[in-house]
Every structure is written in structure tokens, then in C-alpha cells.
Amino acid sequence: MKSLFAILFFSTLCNFMQAQSSDSIIASPKIQVVSYSNKELGNKQVEEDVYTIVEESPEFPGGQDSLMSYLSNNIKYPYLAMKTEIQGTVYVTFVIETDGAVSHVKVLRGIGGGCDEESVRVVKNMPNWIPGKQRGKAVRVQFNLPIRFVLVDDTPAEKDEKTDR
């Protein structure tokens, strides 16, 4: 048992020392890359990199204001969520392909009541984006989008009796 502890301790110490020595070397900024397999190519399975940070981020056609307009015009508040007064933010992640198409849509954190499914539906139906670029070349980029569901009270506010006088 003591020898197992000593080996684990020694290997941890070696990893720590190696990390310390590599921190002192100045390195260029790193780009985080995630891999997804692209199965849409039939029998030929190609694995491409998906970037999370790029030099030029992907952009919704028309910019941020157009994205907000698209979401507000296309999201239908689910009946169950309205009935049970579910509100909150659904976090959706997806990949913008090199041609701007949206793929690999998933809910990272949902709120239920049909809001998660509605978010996925709207994101899947988005028009093609302007793709992100790395070193001047269009690349696949992972994008995270928070979608807020808020119930608004449409009843007119009651007048305060003191202001009527």
C-alpha cells in the first residue's frame, strides 16, 4: 500500500514539475478545438475540427439585432410553460458549418415545459450564418446562444387612488 501511494505521489509530483517548467515558456495563444464526426457524407466518414474561439466569429445575417428579431418573431411560448408560468433561460449550443449552415443543435441547460424543444426548433430553422474564419479560411465554429423565456403581464396596471385626485 505504501509503495502504491509513493508511486502515485511521485507521478503527481512529476506531472506538477513538468507543468511548472512548461508555464515558464512563452507560447502563442491556443485555440480550443472540438471534434465532431460528419456523418452526412454517406459511407465516407470525415472528422473535422470545430473551433470555439476564432479570429472572425460567425455572424447572423444582418447582425445581432436581426438575430434578436428572428428569435422574437419565431419563438412561440409553449402552452404548458405559459400555463405553469415557467420562465428562464434555455442555453443552446450548435455548430456553424463552413457554408454557414446550423448543425449539431443541443440544449446545454433547459427549463422544461416545452421551452427546450421550442428553442431547438427555432435554432434548427435559422437561415445560414456568415461562417467564422480562422487564418482567412471558413471553419466550423461552436456557438452558444442563451434564449430567454419571460411571461409578460398584458393586463393594464391599476391606477393608484392617490394619483386620481
Sequence and secondary structure as in RCSB ss.txt:
>XXXX:A:sequence
MKSLFAILFFSTLCNFMQAQSSDSIIASPKIQVVSYSNKELGNKQVEEDVYTIVEESPEFPGGQDSLMSYLSNNI
KYPYLAMKTEIQGTVYVTFVIETDGAVSHVKVLRGIGGGCDEESVRVVKNMPNWIPGKQRGKAVRVQFNLPIRFV
LVDDTPAEKDEKTDR
>XXXX:A:secstr
 HHHHHHHHHHHHHHHHHHHHHHTS       EEEEEEGGGTT  EEEEEESS SB  B TT HHHHHHHHHHH 
   HHHHHTT  EEEEEEEEE TTS EEEEEEEE   TTHHHHHHHHHHT    B EEETTEEEEEEEEEEEEE 
    S     GGGG 
